[in-house]
Amino acid sequence: MSRLRINRRTALRAGVGGFGGLLLSGCDAVVSAPGARRLVRSAESLSFGLQRALLSGQRLAREFSPAQISPTFRLNGSVNPQNAEYVALREANFSNYRLIVDGLVGSPQSLSLAQLMLLPSRSQITRHDCVEGWSAIGKWTGVPLHLVLARANVLHAARFIVFECFDLKPAAAGVTPYYESIDLFDAFHPQTMLAYAMNDAPLAVGHGAPLRLRVERQLGYKQAKYIRRIRAVATLEGIFGGNGGYWEDAAGYEWYAGI
C-alpha cells in the first residue's frame, strides 16, 4: 500500500509537477501565458487519469488516532462571510438554515441542520493538506454525502456535484459565490461528507459553519465551506466561470486536486 502511494505521487509529480507547482502558487504570469490553459487541461487530464487508475487498490484516505489530532487547526480563506443572508443565519445560530439539493435530481431537498443531523453520521480523523504548503489533522463528523444524494434521487444524466457557498468572492462580473465541484466518483466515496462538527464540537464559523465539504483525497481548496446549495449537473460549462470552482476560474487552479 505504501509503495503504491509513493509510486502514484512520483508519477503525478513527473507528469504535472513542474507546471502544476507554479500554477497552484497562483502565479498570474503562468496562468495568463499563451497556451497555458491548454497545458493546464492536458496536465489535469493526466493527473485525473493516473489518479483514477492507481486508486483502484487504495480507496480510502489515511485516518489517524485521536492522539494525532493537531493542537491548532489553522484558519484560511474566508473566516466570517459578511453577506446579509449568512449574517442573519449566524445570529440565529443557524436555526433557520436550509440546505438546498436540486438540479438533476428526482426529489429536490430542503434540509435543516437538525434534519441533516438526524441522518446516519460518520466520524473520521484525517489530514487537511493546503495548497499553501501547510497541513493539519482534525476529526470531522457529519453526514456522508452519498446519503443526501440518494435521498434526492440523483438522475442518471448527472456527472458532477456542485457546491455553492454563502461566501461571496470578487469576480469579473462583480461578485460570485465561492463554489466547488466534484465528480460522482468522489461524491459517493464513503469518506466524502458534509461535516457539521470538528473535534467533537459544533463546526465553528471560521471552519465553515454550519456545513462544509470534506473530500479527503483532494487539496484544501476543494473543501468548500459555508455550503448553501448542492446541485447535480451534467456539465460544468456555463456554471459561473465554467471551470468547476472559484479558484479554477480565478487563478487557473486544477479542477482535480488529488493528493
N, C-alpha and C positions, 0 to 999 in steps of 0.2 A: 504493500500500500504506500509506504513512504517513498519507495523508489518510483512508483508511478507518479506521485505528486511532484517529485523532483524533475522527472523527465517531461512532464506536462509543462511545468514552468519554464524549463530550458527551451522547449520547442516554441512556446508562445513568445518568449523574450527574443529568441533568434529570429522569429518571423516578423514581429511588430515592435520589439523593444526599443530600438533606437529612435524611430519616429514617434512611437507612442509615448515615450517619456517626455519628449518636447511638447507633444500635443496636450498631454494631461497636465502639463505645467501651466496651460492657459496662454501659451505664447502667441500673441496676435499675429506676429510676423509669419509664423509657421502656418497658422490656421488660414490666413488670407492669401498665402502664396499661390500663384497659378498652379493648378493641378493638385493642390493639397487635398481638396475634398475627395478627388478620385482616389488618391493614395490612402486616405483615411478609410474609405469604403472597402478598398482592396484588403487593407490590413485587418479591418474589422471582420470581414468575411473569413479570413484565415483564422483569426482568433476564435471566432464563433464555431467554425467547423472543427478545429482541433479540440476545443473545449468539449463539444458535444460527443466527439468520438472517444476522447480519453476519460470522460466521466462515466462511461458505461460500467466500470468496475469500482467507482468511487463516488457514490451518490450523495453522501452526507458531508456537510462541513464539520470540522472538528468541534467537539464540545468539551468544555473544561469543568473542573471541580469548583465548588464554592470557594475553596481556599485561594483559587487563582483569579478571582474577580478583582479588577483594578480598583485601588482605593479612590481614584479620581477618574471619572469618565468625561473627557474634555467636551465642552460645548463648541459647536462650529456651525457655520451658516447662519441662517436666521434663528434667533433665540426667543423672539417675542413678537409675532406678527401684530401689526397695528391697524389693519383694516377693520372697519366698524363691526362687521359681522363676527369676526373672530373675537374682538374685544368683548362684545356682548355675551358671547358664549362662555368665555373665560370668566367673566364676572359672575355668571350664574353657575359656576363650577361645572359647566358643560351639561347641565341637566336638560337643556333644550337641543342638544346636539343630535343630528341625524346624519347617518352615512347613506348616501345615495348610491345605489348599484344599478346601472342601466346600460344602454347600448344594445348589443346583440345578445339579449337575454330573453327568456320566455316569461320570467316572473320578476319584473323590476322590484327592487327593495328600497325601503327607507327605514333604517335601523337605528334605534337609540343606542347609547353606550351601554345602558342596562341590558338591552336585548342582546347585544354582542357578548356581554359578559356572562349571559346565561347559556351561550353555546359552549360545546366542549372546548376546553382550553389546552394549551401546551406551554411548557416552560423549557427554555434551553439557555445554556451558558456558552456564549460564542464570542469570537473576536471581531471587532469592528476595525476594518482597515481603511484609512482615509487616503485619498489621492494626494494630500499634502505631506504624507510620509509618516504619520503617527498611527498608533493602534491602541485599542483598549478592550478589555474583556468585561462583559456585563451579562447579567441574567435578564432575559426577556420573557414575559408572559403575555399571551394573547390568544386569539382565535386563529387556527390555521386558515389561510386564505381559501384553500380549496373548499372548505365547508361553506363559506359565504358564497362562493361562486356556484356551488352545487345548489344552494338554496335559491339562487337567482336563475338557475337553469340556463347556463351559458349555451348558446346555439353553436351548431357545427361550423357556421361560417366564421366564427371568431378566431383570430390568430394571436391577438395581443390584449393585454390588460393595461389600461391607462389609469394612473392615479393623479387626480387633481387636488391641489392643496389650498388652504386658506392663505398661505404666504404669497404675497404679490411681489413680482420682480420687474425691474425695468426691462423694456424690450423696444425693438424698433418701432412698434406701433403704439407705444405708450407704456402700458404695464401688462403683464401676463401672469397667471398663476404659476407658481413652481409646479412642475409636473414631471412625472417619470413613467416609464412603461417597461413591461417585461413580456416575454412570450409565455405561452401556455405551459411549456416545459417547466419553467421556473415557477409559474403561478400555482401549479399543482404539486410542487415539491413539498414533502412533508415538513420541512423546516421553514418554509415561507409562511409568514404570519402577519397579522395585523396586531401589533403589540399595544397594549393599554397599561402595562406595568413594567417597571425596570427595577431590578434588585429588590423585589418583594414590596415595592411601594408604587402607588399610582404614578403613571408617567408624568414627569414634570414638564412644565411649559417649554423649558429650554431644550428638552429632549424630544419634543414633538406632540405634546398632549393635544387632544385626547387620544389620538390614534396615529401610529406610524407604521410604515412597512419595514419588515425585516426579510431580506432576501439574501441569505447568509453567504452565498458563494460569489457575491459581487461587491464592488467597492462602495464606499460610504455614500457617494452622491446618488446612488440608486435607492438608498433607504429613505424614501420620501417621508417627510414629517407633516403634521397638521392636515391629515387627509380629510377631504370633504366629499369626494366623489370618486367612484370606481366605474370605469367604462370598459366594456368588452367591444373590441373593434376588429375589423378585418384587415385594416391597413393603418399605418401611422401617417400617411400622406394627408395633408390638409388639417392636421391637428396641431394647432399653434404653429411652430416653425417647421413642423414636418419631419424632424429628426428623432423623435421619440423621447425627448427630455429637455428640460430647461438648459442645462449646461451643454447638451449636444447641439442645441440651436444656437446658444450664445457664444460658445467658445470652441466648438468642434470636438468636444469630448466623444469618445467612442460610445455608441449605444450599448454594446455588450461589454460590460466592465468586469469580466470574470477574474477571479483570483484563485 
